[in-house]
Amino acid sequence: MEKLGQNSDETGRSLVELLEKQKKELVIRVLRKHEELQAGKEFTNKILTSLSEIFFLLDKDFMVVQSNKEFNSCLGYMPDRNNPLHLRQLVGEEHYEMVIEAIAGGECNITEIFLRTENGREIPVTLKGSTYVTESGRVLHMFIASDKSDFYKMMTRMREVQDQL
C-alpha cells in the first residue's frame, strides 16, 4: 500500500513538472509572437513615416484611423481619436460618391481629384486605393494620394510663357 502511495506521489510530481514545462513553453511562444507582431508594427510605421506620398487608412465607415506625417503636413489635420475625420471632409460632397463607388469595385484609381485641407484649401491629387479585410473581419480602405500642386503650377507657368511668346 505504501508503494502505491509513493507511485501516486511520483506521478503527481511528474505531472506537475510536465505542466510547468508546458506552461513555460507556452509563455515563451506567446512572448516570441508578441515580439514578432511588435517588430512588424514598427516596420510598418517606419515605412509609413518615410513615405513621401499622402497615406491614410479608413475603417468600414470611412473614418480615418491612421495617417502618415505627409498627410498631416500637407492637409493640416492632426490625429484626434475623439473627433475622427471622415472621407467626406477630405474629398467634399461632389467627389464623395465617386470615391465610394471606385473603392466598392475593389480598387480605386482616380487620376484627378482634390483633397481638402483643414483650412478649406483644395490640393489636386491622384488617388489610389484598395480595400483589405483582416483575418478578424475588419474592413480597411487604404489610400495613397500624390500631390500634383507643383505639376499644376508648372503647367500654369508654361501657359503664361507661351502667351507671352
Backbone torsions as a table, in degrees:
resi	resn	phi	psi	omega
1	MET	NA	-39.2	179.3
2	GLU	-63.1	-37.0	-179.7
3	LYS	-66.6	-37.5	179.4
4	LEU	-64.2	-41.8	177.5
5	GLY	-64.7	-37.8	179.0
6	GLN	-65.6	-44.0	178.3
7	ASN	-61.6	-39.2	179.6
8	SER	-65.0	-41.9	177.3
9	ASP	-63.9	-43.7	179.6
10	GLU	-63.6	-42.2	178.5
11	THR	-63.1	-42.2	178.0
12	GLY	-61.7	-44.6	178.7
13	ARG	-64.7	-42.5	179.2
14	SER	-61.8	-41.2	179.5
15	LEU	-65.3	-43.1	178.5
16	VAL	-62.6	-44.2	178.6
17	GLU	-61.5	-42.8	178.7
18	LEU	-62.8	-44.5	179.0
19	LEU	-64.8	-39.9	176.8
20	GLU	-62.4	-41.8	179.3
21	LYS	-63.3	-44.6	179.0
22	GLN	-64.6	-37.7	178.5
23	LYS	-62.6	-45.3	178.9
24	LYS	-62.2	-43.3	179.8
25	GLU	-63.6	-39.3	178.7
26	LEU	-65.2	-43.8	178.6
27	VAL	-61.3	-42.9	178.8
28	ILE	-62.0	-44.0	179.1
29	ARG	-63.4	-41.6	179.6
30	VAL	-64.5	-43.0	178.7
31	LEU	-63.5	-41.0	178.2
32	ARG	-63.5	-43.4	-180.0
33	LYS	-62.8	-41.3	178.1
34	HIS	-62.1	-43.0	177.6
35	GLU	-61.3	-42.5	179.1
36	GLU	-62.3	-43.7	179.5
37	LEU	-64.3	-42.7	178.2
38	GLN	-62.5	-43.8	179.5
39	ALA	-61.9	-42.1	178.2
40	GLY	-63.6	-40.5	179.5
41	LYS	-66.4	-44.1	178.2
42	GLU	-62.6	-40.6	178.7
43	PHE	-62.2	-46.3	179.2
44	THR	-61.4	-43.0	179.1
45	ASN	-63.8	-37.2	177.3
46	LYS	-64.9	-40.9	178.1
47	ILE	-61.8	-47.6	-179.1
48	LEU	-63.2	-38.0	179.7
49	THR	-65.3	-39.6	-176.5
50	SER	-84.1	-9.0	-179.4
51	LEU	-68.0	125.8	-178.1
52	SER	-88.6	1.2	176.5
53	GLU	-96.5	163.4	176.8
54	ILE	-80.1	120.9	-179.6
55	PHE	-120.9	136.1	171.8
56	PHE	-149.2	149.4	-176.0
57	LEU	-120.0	128.5	-178.8
58	LEU	-113.7	150.5	174.4
59	ASP	-87.0	-173.4	-176.8
60	LYS	-62.7	-23.9	178.7
61	ASP	-92.7	8.4	178.6
62	PHE	65.1	34.9	173.4
63	MET	-99.1	138.3	179.2
64	VAL	-68.4	122.2	178.0
65	VAL	-109.1	-17.7	177.5
66	GLN	-158.7	147.1	176.8
67	SER	-150.7	166.4	179.1
68	ASN	-102.8	178.0	-178.0
69	LYS	-63.2	-35.4	180.0
70	GLU	-62.6	-39.5	176.1
71	PHE	-58.5	-49.6	-177.8
72	ASN	-64.6	-43.5	-176.8
73	SER	-74.4	-39.1	-179.1
74	CYS	-73.9	-40.5	-173.8
75	LEU	-98.7	-16.0	176.4
76	GLY	83.4	-0.8	179.1
77	TYR	-84.2	139.4	175.4
78	MET	-109.8	143.5	179.8
79	PRO	-56.2	131.8	179.3
80	ASP	-145.8	101.7	-178.0
81	ARG	-64.3	-27.5	-178.5
82	ASN	-79.6	-21.8	-179.0
83	ASN	-135.8	72.9	-175.1
84	PRO	-66.1	151.6	-178.0
85	LEU	-90.2	136.1	-179.9
86	HIS	-102.6	149.7	178.3
87	LEU	-52.6	-37.5	-179.1
88	ARG	-58.7	-35.4	178.2
89	GLN	-69.3	-31.2	-177.4
90	LEU	-78.4	-40.4	-173.8
91	VAL	-108.1	-8.9	-179.5
92	GLY	78.7	162.6	-178.5
93	GLU	-59.5	-39.5	-173.8
94	GLU	-67.5	-23.5	-179.1
95	HIS	-112.4	-7.3	-175.2
96	TYR	-57.5	-52.4	-178.2
97	GLU	-62.6	-36.9	179.5
98	MET	-62.0	-43.1	179.8
99	VAL	-67.7	-42.7	179.8
100	ILE	-61.0	-45.1	179.3
101	GLU	-64.6	-40.9	-179.5
102	ALA	-64.3	-43.8	-178.0
103	ILE	-73.9	-26.1	177.3
104	ALA	-65.0	-26.7	177.3
105	GLY	-77.6	-2.1	178.0
106	GLY	104.8	-41.5	-179.5
107	GLU	-130.2	139.4	179.1
108	CYS	-116.5	127.2	177.6
109	ASN	-143.6	89.6	-177.4
110	ILE	-108.1	120.3	-173.7
111	THR	-77.9	-24.9	179.6
112	GLU	-146.3	116.6	177.5
113	ILE	-153.8	164.4	179.0
114	PHE	-115.6	135.5	170.7
115	LEU	-100.2	138.6	-179.7
116	ARG	-92.4	133.9	176.5
117	THR	-81.1	171.6	179.9
118	GLU	-60.8	-32.7	-179.6
119	ASN	-91.1	8.7	173.6
120	GLY	95.8	-7.5	178.9
121	ARG	-69.8	149.2	178.9
122	GLU	-105.4	135.3	178.4
123	ILE	-113.5	123.7	177.7
124	PRO	-72.4	132.8	-179.1
125	VAL	-143.5	161.3	161.7
126	THR	-100.0	142.4	-174.0
127	LEU	-124.5	123.8	175.6
128	LYS	-121.3	141.2	-179.0
129	GLY	-157.9	164.3	176.0
130	SER	-154.0	163.6	-179.9
131	THR	-108.1	140.5	179.2
132	TYR	-131.3	134.9	176.3
133	VAL	-112.3	122.5	-178.3
134	THR	-72.8	169.3	178.6
135	GLU	-58.9	-31.8	-179.8
136	SER	-82.4	-2.1	177.3
137	GLY	95.5	5.0	178.9
138	ARG	-74.1	129.5	-179.3
139	VAL	-93.5	127.2	178.4
140	LEU	-128.9	134.6	177.2
141	HIS	-109.0	119.1	-177.8
142	MET	-103.9	133.4	-180.0
143	PHE	-130.5	141.7	170.8
144	ILE	-126.7	126.6	-179.6
145	ALA	-117.2	133.5	177.0
146	SER	-103.3	120.6	-179.2
147	ASP	-68.8	124.6	-179.5
148	LYS	-108.2	14.9	-178.5
149	SER	-57.9	-47.4	-179.3
150	ASP	-61.8	-39.9	178.2
151	PHE	-61.7	-45.3	-179.7
152	TYR	-64.2	-39.7	177.5
153	LYS	-62.6	-42.8	-179.8
154	MET	-64.2	-42.0	178.6
155	MET	-63.2	-39.9	178.3
156	THR	-62.9	-43.8	177.9
157	ARG	-62.1	-41.9	179.9
158	MET	-62.2	-41.5	178.6
159	ARG	-64.3	-40.4	178.4
160	GLU	-62.7	-42.9	179.0
161	VAL	-65.2	-42.3	178.3
162	GLN	-62.2	-41.5	178.8
163	ASP	-63.2	-37.8	179.3
164	GLN	-68.0	-36.0	179.3
165	LEU	-71.2	NA	NA
